[in-house]
Amino acid sequence: MFKHRYTLPLLAAMALGAGLAASQAALAQETLTQRVQEEKTMNLPARGMSMEQVEKRYGAPLHKLSPRGGDSAHHPTINRWEYSNFIVYFENSHVIHAVLNTPAGNNRNPMVVN
């Protein structure tokens, strides 16, 4: 009898937690989808542009983050430049991708959710 008294509230709490997690995941997916759609309409640096072209068109970046990789042909040097609204990723000296800054401003570590 003692154990049944706690079973129902525990199951309800677990169901509530699962529902909350599912709604947060749906919201995150919706936000990501909106961000990708917004990026398509933005004037962001295009794939293949050189660093010189990016700097000439968009000005000097706020920060030039430390390069990563470059230790082998399979790991080319990746440079990242931060602008106020977006970050540009370069492989060696050419754009491979540009993304809008996250609302939380955590593009430096996008796996961390605030």
N, C-alpha and C positions, 0 to 999 in steps of 0.2 A: 504494500500500500504506500509506503513512504516514497518509493522510487517513482510511482505513477504521478504523484503530485507535482513533480518537477519535469516530467517528460513533455507534457503539452506546452508549457511556456518555453522550454528549450527548443522544441521543434518550431514553434512560432518565431522565435528569435532567429533561428537558422534560416527559415524561409524569408524573413524580412531582410536579413543580411544578403542572401543570394539575390533577392529582387533588387536591392540597392546596388549591388555590384553589377548586375546586368544593365540597369539604367545608366550607371556611370560609363560603362563600356559603350553603350549606344550613343550617349552624349559625346564621348571622345571621338567615336567614328564620324558622327555628324559634323563635329568641329573640324576634324581633319579633312573631310570631304569639302566643306566650305572653304577651307584654306587653300586646297588644291585648285578649286574653281577660281578663287580670287587671284591666285598666282598666274593663271592663264590670261587674265585681263590686265595684269600689271606690266609696266615697262621695266622688265628685269634684264640683266645681261644675258645674251643668247649663247647657247652652246657653241664653242669654237672660237669665241672672241678671245683676243690676247689680253694679257694684263694691261698692256699699254692702251689698248682700245677701251677697256673698261674704265681705266683711270681717266682717260681723256673725256669719255662720255658722262661718267657719273661722279667724277671728282675723286679726290683722295679718300680712302676708306677711313673710318673712325679708328679701326684697329686692324693690323695685319697679324693674325694669330700665328703661332709657331707652326712651321711645316711639319707634316707627319709622313712617314714612309720613306721611300727613296733608297731602301737598303738592298733592293734587287729589281730586276726587270719586271717581276711579278708584283712588286710593291712600289709603284712610281710615287714621286713626291706629290703630296696633296697640300695645297696652300688654301687658306681660308681668309677672306677679307670681310670684315663687318662694316656694314653701312647702317644708317639709322633704322631703316625698314626691312633690310634683307641681308643675307650672307651669301657670298659668292664662293664656290668651290672650284679650284683650279687643279687640273692634273698637269704637273710641270708648270707651264705658263699659259695654258688655255682653259677657258671655262668648260666645266663639265656639268655644273648645275648651279642654280641660284634659287634660294628659298626665302619666303617671308619670315621675319622674326616671329617667334611664337608669342602669344599674348603674355605668357609668363616670362618671356625673355630668356628662356633656357636653351637656346640653340647650341650653346657650348657643350651641353650635356643633355640632349633631347630625351634620353631615357628617364630622366628625373622629372616626375610630375609634381608640381607644387599644389 
